[in-house]
């Protein structure tokens, strides 16, 4: 087993350095504003808002979904919550960073990091403000406000970032994790269905808004439009003696 581990680590060491290259295009499709891109988030936001203020929707739909979720939770996990959605909401971000390190996507690593940071800032401000302004109580009566769902914002933001940067097929996988995350918020009795609608809308719109702002940010931060060295990553396995035997591992080095 130890020899196999050493062999695997050695193969990783022989892998070529990962390098992200700046794409030649300065103004990509994801950076162009089109009103059609507003249809999905606007529809979700409208449905979530109208459902929240509608007494009929709250009693006939939201509460009915909550009760059905409670029955399912009782059958599946004995009434206990399943908390893997706390981690699954970040799955798309792991894919986004992996694509960044692999040099994939329409933009170089500086622009990808800038877009990621901008989108997170935008959605955090909007979702946090709406939670306090709307003051919707959670179905489990917890202290924190419910509308919109923060987990859903995070998951759908990551999914839309992946779709915009790496294409529809990678986006499909990312959206699958986002949908599961959203569904688990109802399963665990933390949110209403309307919370998920607005959360998804904010996440999708936040990702697009960050890309629409990128041309302006590119000028503001004077990002070079030519190909640059990008980011390089190298791996080096190691074996170290310890009082309890040998310790195996791998060190990673990144050059920007």
N, C-alpha and C positions, 0 to 999 in steps of 0.2 A: 504494500500500500504506500509506504514511504517512497519507494523508487518511482511508482506511478505518479505521485504528487510532484516529485522533483522533475520528472520528464515533462509534465504538463506545464509547470512553471517555466521550464527552459524553452518550451515552444513559444510561450507568450513573450519571452525575452527576445526571440528571433523575429517577432512580428515587426513590420516596418512602422516607423513613426506615423502617427495620425496627424494629418495636416488639413486645416480648413482653408479653402481658397476663396477669395473675394470674387463674386460673379461679375462679369463684364457689364451686365445691365444695371443701370442706376435707378430706374423707376420700374419696379416689377408690378405684375398683375395684382398682388396682394396689397400694394400701396395705393392703388387707384380707387378713389371713392366712387361707388355706384349705389344708387338708391335701392337697387334690388337686394343689396346685402342687408338692408334694414328690415326686410319683410319678416324673416324668421324671428329675430329678437323682438321686434315690435309686436308681432302676434302673440308671442309667449308672454311678454310683459303685460299686454292688454288683457289677456285671458287670466293671468295671475292676479292682476289688480281688480278686475271686475269680479272675479270669484271671491276675493277677500272681502269686498264691500257688500256682496250680495248675501242676504240672510238665507235665501233658498239654497244657494250653493254651499254655504257653510254647513247647513244642517243635513241636506239631502245628499251631498257629494263628499265634502271633506270628512264629516263625521262618519259617514258610511264606510269610506275607505279606511279610516282609522280603525273602525271596529273589525273590518275584514282582516286588516293587517295584524290585529291582536289575536284573532283566531289562528291565523297562519303561524304567528310567532309561537303560540302555545303548542301547535302540532309539531313544528320543526325543531324548536330549541327549548321546549318546556317553559315558554314565557320569558326566557332570558334574551337579552340583546346580543347581537353579533357585531363586534366592533371593528371588523376588518375594513370598513369603509373609511375609518380614520386614516388609514394608510393608502387605501386604493385611490383616494382623491388625488394623490400625488403621482400616480403611475405615469400619466402623460408627460409630466415634467422630466421624469427619468428618461423617457424616450426622446424628449426634446434635447436634453443635454447630450445624450448618446449620439444623436444626429449631428449636433454641433461639433462634438469631438471627432466624428467621422468625416467632417467636411461636407456633409450633405446639406441640401436645402438651397434656397435662392439667395441667401445672404451669408456674409462672413460672420465669424463668432462675435465680433464686437457689436454688429447690428442685431444679431440674435439675442445677445445678452441685454442690449439696450431695449429691445422690444419686449423681452420677458419682464424686465424691471418696470417699464412703463405700464404694461398691462396689469401687473400685480398691484401697482400703486393706484391706478384708476379704479379697478374693481374693489379694492379694499376701502377706498374712500366712499364710493357710491353705496356699496352694500352695508357698510358700517353705519353710514348716515341714515339710510332707509330703515334699518332695524330700530334705531332710536326714535325716528320720526313716526313710524307706523305703530310701534309698540304692540304688535300682535303676540298674543300669548301662545306658547307652545302647547301641543296636545298633551304632553306629559306634565304641564304646569311648572316646568323648570324656570329658574330665574331669568335666564337669557331670553331675549326676544327671538321671534321665529321667522319674521318676514323681511328679507328673503333668506333662503338656506345658504349659509356660508360654504358648506361642503360642496353644494351643487355649483356655486359660483366658481370655486377653485377647480372642480373637476371639468366643467365645461369650458372654462378659460384655457386649461391645458390642452383639452381636446381640439379646440379651434386653432390654437397656436400650432399644434402638430399638423393639422389639416392645411393651414395656410402655408406653412413652411415646407412641408415634405410631401404634400399631395393627398388625394382622396383616399387611397388605400391605407396609408398609415393613419389618416384621419378616421377611417372607419373603425380601426382597432382602438384608437384613443376614445372615440365616442362610445364604444361598447363599455369601456371601464367607467366612463362618466355616467352612463345610464344606470349601471349597476350601483354606483355610488348614490345616485339620486334615489333609486328604489329602496336602498337600505335605510335611508333617512326616514322613510315612512314605516318600513318594517320595524325599526327600532323605536318608533313613536316619538321621534324628535321633531318632525315637521309635518305640515299639511301639504297637500298636493299643490296648492297655489304658491307655497314657498318655493317649491321646486321650479315652477314655471318662471317666476321672476328671477330666481338664481341662475337658471340656464340662460335667460335673456341677457343678464348682466355679464356673464362669462363670455358669451359669444360676441356681444357688442364690444366688450373691453378688449378682446384680442384684435378685432378688426380696427378699432380706434387707434390702438398702439401702432399698427402697420400704417394707418393713414398719417400718423404723426411722424413716421420715420424719415421722410424726405426733409422735413423741417429740422428734426433732430440731427440728421446727417450734416446739415449746414451749420447748425449751432455748435456741434462738437468737432467740426472740421474732420470728419471721417474721410479717409482717402478713398477715392473711387477706383483706384488701380488695384491690381492684385497685390496682396501683402503676404507676409510670411505666415500669418495665421497663428494657430496654436498647435504645438507639437507635444505629443505624449509618448513616453517610453517606459517600458516595464522591465524590472530586474528582480529575479527570484533570489531568495536567500535562505540559508539554513543556519540556525544559531543554537549552540548548546545551552541547555537549561538544567537546573538541579533535578528535573523530572524527566529528562530525555531531550530530544531535539525539537526545536521550534521551526516551523516552515512558514514562509510568507512571501509577499511580493511587494516591492516598493514601486511607486509610480512617481514620475517626474513630468511636470508640465512646463513648457517654455512658451511665453507669450511674446 
